[in-house]
Amino acid sequence: MSKTLIYVLIGIALLLIIYNATLINATAPFEGESIVAVIGIVAALCAIVLLLIYWTSKKIQQSLDEEDKK
C-alpha cells in the first residue's frame, strides 16, 4: 500500500468524522440516530489508528531491510 493511498484513506476517514459530527444531537448524543453517528465516529477513528499502525510497521520493515543489506 503506497503512502499516497494511506493519506487518501485517512482523509476519507476524517471527512466521515466531520460528517458524523454534524449528525449528533447535542442534547441527546446517545439516543436515536445520534448513537449511529457516534458509532461512525468511533469506527473512523479506529480506521485511522489501524492505518497509522500499518504505516509505522512498513517504516520499521523498510529500516530492517536496509540493515540486512549492509
KEDRENPA-417238 format. One record per atom (N, C-alpha, C): chain; residue in three letters; residue number from 1; x, y, z. Coordinates in Angstrom, 3 decimals. Layout:
<sites>
{chain=A	res=Ala	n=NUM	px=X	py=Y	pz=Z}
...
</sites>
This chain:
<sites>
{chain=A	res=Met	n=1	px=0.853	py=-1.161	pz=0.000}
{chain=A	res=Met	n=1	px=0.000	py=0.000	pz=0.000}
{chain=A	res=Met	n=1	px=0.905	py=1.232	pz=0.000}
{chain=A	res=Ser	n=2	px=0.652	py=2.120	pz=-0.896}
{chain=A	res=Ser	n=2	px=1.522	py=3.286	pz=-1.019}
{chain=A	res=Ser	n=2	px=1.162	py=4.359	pz=0.006}
{chain=A	res=Lys	n=3	px=2.101	py=5.252	pz=0.175}
{chain=A	res=Lys	n=3	px=1.930	py=6.344	pz=1.124}
{chain=A	res=Lys	n=3	px=0.748	py=7.233	pz=0.730}
{chain=A	res=Thr	n=4	px=0.595	py=7.443	pz=-0.565}
{chain=A	res=Thr	n=4	px=-0.499	py=8.269	pz=-1.064}
{chain=A	res=Thr	n=4	px=-1.847	py=7.661	pz=-0.733}
{chain=A	res=Leu	n=5	px=-1.967	py=6.350	pz=-0.899}
{chain=A	res=Leu	n=5	px=-3.228	py=5.680	pz=-0.600}
{chain=A	res=Leu	n=5	px=-3.561	py=5.778	pz=0.884}
{chain=A	res=Ile	n=6	px=-2.559	py=5.668	pz=1.732}
{chain=A	res=Ile	n=6	px=-2.795	py=5.800	pz=3.164}
{chain=A	res=Ile	n=6	px=-3.287	py=7.204	pz=3.490}
{chain=A	res=Tyr	n=7	px=-2.683	py=8.232	pz=2.873}
{chain=A	res=Tyr	n=7	px=-3.138	py=9.599	pz=3.088}
{chain=A	res=Tyr	n=7	px=-4.580	py=9.789	pz=2.624}
{chain=A	res=Val	n=8	px=-4.921	py=9.210	pz=1.496}
{chain=A	res=Val	n=8	px=-6.288	py=9.329	pz=0.967}
{chain=A	res=Val	n=8	px=-7.274	py=8.653	pz=1.912}
{chain=A	res=Leu	n=9	px=-6.943	py=7.469	pz=2.398}
{chain=A	res=Leu	n=9	px=-7.842	py=6.762	pz=3.299}
{chain=A	res=Leu	n=9	px=-8.008	py=7.503	pz=4.631}
{chain=A	res=Ile	n=10	px=-6.925	py=8.087	pz=5.134}
{chain=A	res=Ile	n=10	px=-7.035	py=8.884	pz=6.362}
{chain=A	res=Ile	n=10	px=-7.892	py=10.121	pz=6.107}
{chain=A	res=Gly	n=11	px=-7.739	py=10.726	pz=4.953}
{chain=A	res=Gly	n=11	px=-8.573	py=11.883	pz=4.595}
{chain=A	res=Gly	n=11	px=-10.041	py=11.532	pz=4.524}
{chain=A	res=Ile	n=12	px=-10.358	py=10.382	pz=3.932}
{chain=A	res=Ile	n=12	px=-11.750	py=9.937	pz=3.866}
{chain=A	res=Ile	n=12	px=-12.300	py=9.689	pz=5.268}
{chain=A	res=Ala	n=13	px=-11.494	py=9.084	pz=6.120}
{chain=A	res=Ala	n=13	px=-11.927	py=8.838	pz=7.494}
{chain=A	res=Ala	n=13	px=-12.180	py=10.153	pz=8.225}
{chain=A	res=Leu	n=14	px=-11.321	py=11.138	pz=8.009}
{chain=A	res=Leu	n=14	px=-11.529	py=12.437	pz=8.633}
{chain=A	res=Leu	n=14	px=-12.808	py=13.104	pz=8.135}
{chain=A	res=Leu	n=15	px=-13.079	py=12.977	pz=6.848}
{chain=A	res=Leu	n=15	px=-14.323	py=13.522	pz=6.307}
{chain=A	res=Leu	n=15	px=-15.541	py=12.827	pz=6.908}
{chain=A	res=Leu	n=16	px=-15.451	py=11.522	pz=7.109}
{chain=A	res=Leu	n=16	px=-16.553	py=10.799	pz=7.755}
{chain=A	res=Leu	n=16	px=-16.750	py=11.250	pz=9.201}
{chain=A	res=Ile	n=17	px=-15.658	py=11.529	pz=9.886}
{chain=A	res=Ile	n=17	px=-15.770	py=12.032	pz=11.262}
{chain=A	res=Ile	n=17	px=-16.483	py=13.383	pz=11.273}
{chain=A	res=Ile	n=18	px=-16.100	py=14.260	pz=10.368}
{chain=A	res=Ile	n=18	px=-16.725	py=15.585	pz=10.297}
{chain=A	res=Ile	n=18	px=-18.205	py=15.460	pz=9.958}
{chain=A	res=Tyr	n=19	px=-18.526	py=14.619	pz=8.989}
{chain=A	res=Tyr	n=19	px=-19.924	py=14.436	pz=8.593}
{chain=A	res=Tyr	n=19	px=-20.747	py=13.875	pz=9.748}
{chain=A	res=Asn	n=20	px=-20.233	py=12.842	pz=10.414}
{chain=A	res=Asn	n=20	px=-20.978	py=12.244	pz=11.515}
{chain=A	res=Asn	n=20	px=-21.098	py=13.195	pz=12.698}
{chain=A	res=Ala	n=21	px=-20.119	py=14.064	pz=12.882}
{chain=A	res=Ala	n=21	px=-20.206	py=15.038	pz=13.972}
{chain=A	res=Ala	n=21	px=-21.363	py=16.009	pz=13.757}
{chain=A	res=Thr	n=22	px=-21.692	py=16.278	pz=12.496}
{chain=A	res=Thr	n=22	px=-22.829	py=17.173	pz=12.213}
{chain=A	res=Thr	n=22	px=-24.165	py=16.494	pz=12.486}
{chain=A	res=Leu	n=23	px=-24.181	py=15.175	pz=12.547}
{chain=A	res=Leu	n=23	px=-25.431	py=14.443	pz=12.766}
{chain=A	res=Leu	n=23	px=-25.754	py=14.210	pz=14.240}
{chain=A	res=Ile	n=24	px=-24.809	py=14.510	pz=15.114}
{chain=A	res=Ile	n=24	px=-25.023	py=14.261	pz=16.540}
{chain=A	res=Ile	n=24	px=-25.904	py=15.358	pz=17.125}
{chain=A	res=Asn	n=25	px=-26.931	py=14.928	pz=17.857}
{chain=A	res=Asn	n=25	px=-27.816	py=15.838	pz=18.569}
{chain=A	res=Asn	n=25	px=-27.137	py=16.195	pz=19.890}
{chain=A	res=Ala	n=26	px=-26.856	py=17.469	pz=20.101}
{chain=A	res=Ala	n=26	px=-26.091	py=17.896	pz=21.273}
{chain=A	res=Ala	n=26	px=-26.840	py=17.657	pz=22.584}
{chain=A	res=Thr	n=27	px=-28.149	py=17.679	pz=22.549}
{chain=A	res=Thr	n=27	px=-28.912	py=17.500	pz=23.790}
{chain=A	res=Thr	n=27	px=-29.048	py=16.035	pz=24.176}
{chain=A	res=Ala	n=28	px=-28.987	py=15.145	pz=23.206}
{chain=A	res=Ala	n=28	px=-29.105	py=13.708	pz=23.488}
{chain=A	res=Ala	n=28	px=-28.178	py=12.930	pz=22.562}
{chain=A	res=Pro	n=29	px=-26.875	py=12.937	pz=22.850}
{chain=A	res=Pro	n=29	px=-25.920	py=12.319	pz=21.918}
{chain=A	res=Pro	n=29	px=-25.968	py=10.789	pz=21.879}
{chain=A	res=Phe	n=30	px=-26.591	py=10.162	pz=22.862}
{chain=A	res=Phe	n=30	px=-26.629	py=8.702	pz=22.896}
{chain=A	res=Phe	n=30	px=-28.037	py=8.149	pz=22.720}
{chain=A	res=Glu	n=31	px=-28.876	py=8.879	pz=22.018}
{chain=A	res=Glu	n=31	px=-30.239	py=8.429	pz=21.759}
{chain=A	res=Glu	n=31	px=-30.564	py=8.554	pz=20.277}
{chain=A	res=Gly	n=32	px=-31.347	py=7.613	pz=19.793}
{chain=A	res=Gly	n=32	px=-31.835	py=7.672	pz=18.419}
{chain=A	res=Gly	n=32	px=-30.734	py=7.599	pz=17.384}
{chain=A	res=Glu	n=33	px=-30.836	py=8.490	pz=16.405}
{chain=A	res=Glu	n=33	px=-29.886	py=8.488	pz=15.291}
{chain=A	res=Glu	n=33	px=-28.517	py=9.030	pz=15.687}
{chain=A	res=Ser	n=34	px=-28.435	py=9.727	pz=16.794}
{chain=A	res=Ser	n=34	px=-27.148	py=10.261	pz=17.239}
{chain=A	res=Ser	n=34	px=-26.173	py=9.149	pz=17.602}
{chain=A	res=Ile	n=35	px=-26.685	py=8.059	pz=18.142}
{chain=A	res=Ile	n=35	px=-25.800	py=6.949	pz=18.517}
{chain=A	res=Ile	n=35	px=-25.145	py=6.346	pz=17.275}
{chain=A	res=Val	n=36	px=-25.854	py=6.337	pz=16.156}
{chain=A	res=Val	n=36	px=-25.276	py=5.836	pz=14.899}
{chain=A	res=Val	n=36	px=-24.118	py=6.735	pz=14.471}
{chain=A	res=Ala	n=37	px=-24.293	py=8.031	pz=14.636}
{chain=A	res=Ala	n=37	px=-23.226	py=8.969	pz=14.284}
{chain=A	res=Ala	n=37	px=-22.024	py=8.791	pz=15.210}
{chain=A	res=Val	n=38	px=-22.274	py=8.562	pz=16.493}
{chain=A	res=Val	n=38	px=-21.167	py=8.345	pz=17.436}
{chain=A	res=Val	n=38	px=-20.416	py=7.074	pz=17.073}
{chain=A	res=Ile	n=39	px=-21.146	py=6.019	pz=16.733}
{chain=A	res=Ile	n=39	px=-20.504	py=4.762	pz=16.317}
{chain=A	res=Ile	n=39	px=-19.691	py=4.981	pz=15.046}
{chain=A	res=Gly	n=40	px=-20.207	py=5.774	pz=14.125}
{chain=A	res=Gly	n=40	px=-19.471	py=6.092	pz=12.900}
{chain=A	res=Gly	n=40	px=-18.182	py=6.841	pz=13.181}
{chain=A	res=Ile	n=41	px=-18.217	py=7.748	pz=14.134}
{chain=A	res=Ile	n=41	px=-17.006	py=8.496	pz=14.507}
{chain=A	res=Ile	n=41	px=-15.976	py=7.561	pz=15.123}
{chain=A	res=Val	n=42	px=-16.429	py=6.692	pz=16.021}
{chain=A	res=Val	n=42	px=-15.508	py=5.749	pz=16.661}
{chain=A	res=Val	n=42	px=-14.903	py=4.801	pz=15.615}
{chain=A	res=Ala	n=43	px=-15.716	py=4.344	pz=14.674}
{chain=A	res=Ala	n=43	px=-15.215	py=3.443	pz=13.630}
{chain=A	res=Ala	n=43	px=-14.176	py=4.143	pz=12.753}
{chain=A	res=Ala	n=44	px=-14.417	py=5.396	pz=12.411}
{chain=A	res=Ala	n=44	px=-13.458	py=6.147	pz=11.600}
{chain=A	res=Ala	n=44	px=-12.155	py=6.382	pz=12.362}
{chain=A	res=Leu	n=45	px=-12.263	py=6.654	pz=13.657}
{chain=A	res=Leu	n=45	px=-11.058	py=6.810	pz=14.467}
{chain=A	res=Leu	n=45	px=-10.270	py=5.510	pz=14.540}
{chain=A	res=Cys	n=46	px=-10.971	py=4.384	pz=14.655}
{chain=A	res=Cys	n=46	px=-10.292	py=3.083	pz=14.656}
{chain=A	res=Cys	n=46	px=-9.579	py=2.841	pz=13.328}
{chain=A	res=Ala	n=47	px=-10.226	py=3.219	pz=12.234}
{chain=A	res=Ala	n=47	px=-9.611	py=3.051	pz=10.918}
{chain=A	res=Ala	n=47	px=-8.331	py=3.881	pz=10.814}
{chain=A	res=Ile	n=48	px=-8.363	py=5.103	pz=11.327}
{chain=A	res=Ile	n=48	px=-7.170	py=5.955	pz=11.297}
{chain=A	res=Ile	n=48	px=-6.047	py=5.332	pz=12.119}
{chain=A	res=Val	n=49	px=-6.371	py=4.828	pz=13.303}
{chain=A	res=Val	n=49	px=-5.356	py=4.208	pz=14.153}
{chain=A	res=Val	n=49	px=-4.752	py=2.988	pz=13.454}
{chain=A	res=Leu	n=50	px=-5.591	py=2.168	pz=12.844}
{chain=A	res=Leu	n=50	px=-5.084	py=0.988	pz=12.138}
{chain=A	res=Leu	n=50	px=-4.186	py=1.375	pz=10.972}
{chain=A	res=Leu	n=51	px=-4.555	py=2.403	pz=10.228}
{chain=A	res=Leu	n=51	px=-3.724	py=2.855	pz=9.112}
{chain=A	res=Leu	n=51	px=-2.381	py=3.391	pz=9.608}
{chain=A	res=Leu	n=52	px=-2.394	py=4.105	pz=10.721}
{chain=A	res=Leu	n=52	px=-1.136	py=4.619	pz=11.262}
{chain=A	res=Leu	n=52	px=-0.253	py=3.490	pz=11.784}
{chain=A	res=Ile	n=53	px=-0.859	py=2.466	pz=12.375}
{chain=A	res=Ile	n=53	px=-0.088	py=1.299	pz=12.812}
{chain=A	res=Ile	n=53	px=0.520	py=0.592	pz=11.601}
{chain=A	res=Tyr	n=54	px=-0.258	py=0.446	pz=10.539}
{chain=A	res=Tyr	n=54	px=0.243	py=-0.188	pz=9.321}
{chain=A	res=Tyr	n=54	px=1.409	py=0.610	pz=8.734}
{chain=A	res=Trp	n=55	px=1.247	py=1.927	pz=8.685}
{chain=A	res=Trp	n=55	px=2.287	py=2.792	pz=8.130}
{chain=A	res=Trp	n=55	px=3.574	py=2.690	pz=8.954}
{chain=A	res=Thr	n=56	px=3.431	py=2.668	pz=10.274}
{chain=A	res=Thr	n=56	px=4.592	py=2.539	pz=11.148}
{chain=A	res=Thr	n=56	px=5.271	py=1.191	pz=10.958}
{chain=A	res=Ser	n=57	px=4.491	py=0.133	pz=10.818}
{chain=A	res=Ser	n=57	px=5.082	py=-1.189	pz=10.620}
{chain=A	res=Ser	n=57	px=5.823	py=-1.268	pz=9.288}
{chain=A	res=Lys	n=58	px=5.307	py=-0.591	pz=8.267}
{chain=A	res=Lys	n=58	px=6.003	py=-0.561	pz=6.979}
{chain=A	res=Lys	n=58	px=7.338	py=0.182	pz=7.094}
{chain=A	res=Lys	n=59	px=7.356	py=1.272	pz=7.863}
{chain=A	res=Lys	n=59	px=8.608	py=2.005	pz=8.070}
{chain=A	res=Lys	n=59	px=9.631	py=1.136	pz=8.792}
{chain=A	res=Ile	n=60	px=9.186	py=0.420	pz=9.799}
{chain=A	res=Ile	n=60	px=10.079	py=-0.466	pz=10.543}
{chain=A	res=Ile	n=60	px=10.608	py=-1.564	pz=9.630}
{chain=A	res=Gln	n=61	px=9.737	py=-2.132	pz=8.811}
{chain=A	res=Gln	n=61	px=10.149	py=-3.184	pz=7.886}
{chain=A	res=Gln	n=61	px=11.185	py=-2.670	pz=6.903}
{chain=A	res=Gln	n=62	px=10.991	py=-1.456	pz=6.400}
{chain=A	res=Gln	n=62	px=11.963	py=-0.880	pz=5.465}
{chain=A	res=Gln	n=62	px=13.310	py=-0.658	pz=6.137}
{chain=A	res=Ser	n=63	px=13.298	py=-0.181	pz=7.375}
{chain=A	res=Ser	n=63	px=14.569	py=0.049	pz=8.059}
{chain=A	res=Ser	n=63	px=15.275	py=-1.273	pz=8.361}
{chain=A	res=Leu	n=64	px=14.520	py=-2.320	pz=8.671}
{chain=A	res=Leu	n=64	px=15.121	py=-3.628	pz=8.890}
{chain=A	res=Leu	n=64	px=15.698	py=-4.201	pz=7.599}
{chain=A	res=Asp	n=65	px=15.004	py=-3.985	pz=6.489}
{chain=A	res=Asp	n=65	px=15.504	py=-4.443	pz=5.201}
{chain=A	res=Asp	n=65	px=16.791	py=-3.717	pz=4.829}
{chain=A	res=Glu	n=66	px=16.873	py=-2.421	pz=5.141}
{chain=A	res=Glu	n=66	px=18.090	py=-1.653	pz=4.862}
{chain=A	res=Glu	n=66	px=19.255	py=-2.147	pz=5.710}
{chain=A	res=Glu	n=67	px=18.988	py=-2.532	pz=6.954}
{chain=A	res=Glu	n=67	px=20.039	py=-3.057	pz=7.825}
{chain=A	res=Glu	n=67	px=20.543	py=-4.396	pz=7.303}
{chain=A	res=Asp	n=68	px=19.647	py=-5.233	pz=6.785}
{chain=A	res=Asp	n=68	px=20.040	py=-6.526	pz=6.258}
{chain=A	res=Asp	n=68	px=20.930	py=-6.398	pz=5.024}
{chain=A	res=Lys	n=69	px=20.750	py=-5.329	pz=4.252}
{chain=A	res=Lys	n=69	px=21.542	py=-5.132	pz=3.049}
{chain=A	res=Lys	n=69	px=22.960	py=-4.707	pz=3.379}
{chain=A	res=Lys	n=70	px=23.179	py=-4.161	pz=4.569}
{chain=A	res=Lys	n=70	px=24.524	py=-3.676	pz=4.950}
{chain=A	res=Lys	n=70	px=25.446	py=-4.783	pz=5.359}
</sites>
